[in-house]
């Protein structure tokens, strides 16, 4: 077996959220995300409970059309959730979210690791990952707002 030179990019962002991990964790779910993330669209493919669980499969609209397929590969309540996301013909992303209690709430470490499937799309992959830090800052603001107020920031980008 030979080594592969496929493009791999990663980014980690640490969020500080105003609620304990046991309150944050259930919101990291393809169905519950719509409560706090305006415009979130997920189509459940497989879930015994109807919510996030180990082996859960769902899809979301892809950025360049088509659907991205998500699989929950780790689901440890109030501690960690991991998603493997396949963008067919483009890339695979592993999104690892780890939660820790901290004074006044939760420290949530989000790590995206993107592996290119098509080396010819390197510009797209680099652009997508370059925008990831700001997307995560925005997600943090939306999730913190929801945890504080119980309301979704409607129309916020």
Buried (B, 14 or more C-beta within 10 A) or exposed (E): EEEEEEBEBBBBBEBEBBBBBEBBBBBBBBBBBBBBBEEBEBEBBEBEEEEBBEEBBBBBEBEEEEBBBBBBBBBEEBBBBBBBBBBEEBBBBBBBBBBEEEEEBBBBBBBBBBBBBBEEBEEBBBEBBEEBEEBBEBBBEBBBBBBEEEEBBEEEE
